[in-house]
Amino acid sequence: MAKTRISITIDDKTAKAIELYYRDKVKTAAEKGEAIPKLSNIYEEIIEKGWEKSSVKKK
């Protein structure tokens, strides 16, 4: 699949939820000794799955 550059604007609540989700992924990877995921890959995952349907835990 070809990649396309996009620009999005998100509110503070969504940005914080994404940041917490990313930190959790980094923590899990570090504990297991795996490679730290790139933030851009996290955004791709969210876009592919859709924010509401993704496994991201919202508070």
Protein Blocks (a to p, Z undefined) as FASTA:
>chain_A
ZZddddddddfklmmmmmmmmmmmmmmmmmnopacddfklmmmmmmmnopklmmbdcZZ
